[in-house]
Amino acid sequence: MKRLLLLACLLLTLPCAAKETVKLCFDNEDAYPSTLKNGTGYSFLLLNTVADRLDVNIIYHPLPWKRCLKEVQSGNYDGVIGIAYLPERRVIAAYPLNSKAEPLHEQRLLTTTRSVYRRKDSSNDWDGKQFSPLNGSVGVQAGYMAASVLKQRQIPSEDSSQSVDDLFRKLSVGLIQIAVAEERQGDRSLKTHPEYAKEIEKLPQPFLISDLFLAFSYSFQNKKTTLSQAIWQNIAIVRESSQFKNTTQE
């Protein structure tokens, strides 16, 4: 009996295993519907559900987008939320990839559409392949995938804007001729800013459709390979679950 009591006392004094902690950064500007400055958004809800399933503690840090990418590349943060895939971005962070080194669509956070916006009095057009005529620059948010695509296609671009609201401000006063923005965030900005809605319209052909991922720093992925794989796999499981779909939609 004494031995049992002693064993019980020893067990009670042993520290419980600490939860794994994952430190993630995200864009400090609204990226609706993925991440919002007030801490809400589709990706937060998805990742919080995954964290509960895996008994993991996730800490979120808002940062300017370009800085977030640099901090993850340096290993100062464990991962970045809402990054689109480009081959050149694989030097920044580790994506969920298949055996052909292609991004795994099923392990995405969500799929996003980049739409084209212009002034209503503008003749600039987009047919899904090219702009015509284009007398000036196409505005995009700093560090976003669309900026890289425009540069690859040698299309004049202006990528100093931190937010969609700033893009539309520049478009409304003629500093840029076209704006490329995430469709749901762009439409939301027009609804909340009637002064922009009077002057700006969305063109029917999307500029780009891409998946957004949670990508891990290589230092984290190498040290916590099992955990990073489990998080990616559970993102797919949770996102497709009927319970989660009843809560929100992509």
N, C-alpha and C positions, 0 to 999 in steps of 0.2 A: 504493500500500500504506500509506504514511504517513497519507494522508487517511482511509483506512478505519479505521486504528487510532485516529486523533484523534476520528473520529465515534463510534466505540465507547466511547471514554473519556468523551466528552461525554454520551452516552446513559446510561452507568452512573452518572454524577454527578447526573442529573436526578432530582428527588424523584418517587416514585410518587404517582399521584393518590390522595388520601385517601378512604377510604370515607365515604359519607354516614352521619351519625349521627342517630338518631331517639330522643329522650328521652321515655319514656312513664311515666305514673303509673297506679297501680291501688290498689284498696282494701287497706288494711293488715290487714284481718281476712279470715279464710278465706271465699272465695266459691266453694265447691266446686260443680261441678268446674272452673270457669273459671280462677281464680287462687288459689293457696294461699300462706300466709305463708312457707313453706319454699322458695318459688321454683318449685314444680312446678304443674302444672295444664294443662288442655286448651288454654287460650288461649295460654299460653307456648309450648307445643309447636307450635301452629299458627303463631304469629308467628316463632318461631325458624326454622322451615322456610321461611317466606316470606323472611326476612332472608337465608338462605343462597342462595335462588334469585336474589335481587336484589343480592347482595353488599353488604348494608347492615348497619350495626352498630346494634343496638337496646339501649338502656340502660333498665333497669326501676327504678322508684322506688316503694316502698310508702308510701302516705299515708292519713290518715283520709279517708274518701270525700268528704265535703263540701269539705275542703281541696283534694283532688285536682281536683275540678270547678272550684273558684275559680282554682287555679293554671293550669289549661289555658285557662280563659276569659281570664286575664291574659296568656297567652302565655309563661309561665315554663316550661311543659312543652309538648312538641309534640303530645301526644295523651293520651287516657284509654282504658283497656282495660275493656270490659265495661259500657258505658253503654247503657241501654234508650232507645228513642226516645220523646220527647214533643215536641209542637210548640214548647212554651215553652223546651225545652232547646236549641233551635237558636241561641239567643243565646250559649250556652256554647261550642259547638264545631260543627264541620262534619261532617255525616254523609254516607255515600254515598247519593245520592239519584237518582231517575229524572227523566225530563223533566217529570213532574207534581209534582216536589218531594216525593215519597214515599220513605221509606227502602227501599233495595234489599235485599230478603230474601236474595238469593243472595250478597250480600257481607257477611253477618252473621258474627260469630265462632261463635255457637251460639244455640240457642233454649232458653229457660228457662221453667219453670212455677213460679208462686207459689202455694203451697198454704195451706190454712187449718188451723190447729191449735187445739185446745181441751183443757181438762181433761176427763178421762173422767167426772167427776161433774157436768159442766156441762150445762145445757139450751140453751145458746147454739148456734145452728145457722146454716148457710150453704147456700142452695139453688142457688147459682150466680149469683144476682141480688141477693139481699139477706140481711142477717143478721136473725134473729128467734129469741127476743127478744134484745136486746143491752142488758145492764145494766152498762155500763162502756165501756172503751176497747178499740180494736183496736191491738195493738202491731206496729210495723214498724221496720226498721232506718233509722237516720238518713240522710236524703238519697236514699233509694231510690225508685224509680218508684211502688211501691205506696202510699207516703205521699202523693204528689201525687194519685193516683187516689182515695184515701179522702177527702181534703180536697175534691176536686171533687164528690164524691157527698155531702158534708156528713155523713160518718160520723165519730163521735168517735174520735180516734186519739192514740197516744202514740208519738213517733218519736225518742226519745233513745238507744235501744239501738245500740251499735256492732257487735254480733255476734248471731248466732242463739242462741248459748248464753245470752247475756244476756236475750234475748227469752223463752226457755223458763224461765229462772230467775224472771222477773217473772210469767209465766203460772202457774208452779207455786205461787207464794205469793199469787196473787190480785191482783197489782198491775195486771194487764190481764186482760180476759176472753177475748180471742182473740189469736192470733199469726198473722201472715201472713209466710211465709218461703219462700225458694227451696227447692223440694221436695227436691232431692238433698242440699242442705246441711242442711235440717231433718231428713230421715231419717237422715243421717249423725250429727247431733248426738244423736238419740235412741238410736242404736246405741252411741255412745261414752259416753253418760250414762244408765245404767240407772235412776238415780233419777228422771230426767225421763220415761223410757219407761213407768214404772209409773203415772204420773199423766196423761200427755198422749197424745192421739190425733190422727191426721190425718183430716180430713173428705174425702169422696170427690170433691166438686166443686172444681175449681181456682178460685182467685181471679182469676188473670191468667196468660196465656201471651204471652210477648214475646221478640223477638230482642234479643241483646246485640251491640253493635258496637264497633269501634275508631273513635273520632271524633277528628279532628285540631283543634288550635287554628286559628283563622282566620289568625293570622300565619304559621304553618307551611304551611297549605294554600294560601295566596296566594303564598308564596315558592317552595314546592316542589309545585306543582300536579301536574306529571308524576309525581313520586315518590309522592305521596299516592294518585293514581289507580292507579298500578302496584301499590302495597301492597294496596289494596282489591280489585283484580282478581285478584291472586295469592292472597289469602285465599280467594276463591271457588274458584279452581283447585285449591289444595292441599287444602282441606277436602273436596272431592268426589273427590279422587284415591283410587284403590284402595289405594295404598301407605299413605297417611295413615289411611284407614279401617281398615286392618289393624292399625295401631298403637294407635288409640284410637277411641272412639265418643262421639257427642254425648250 
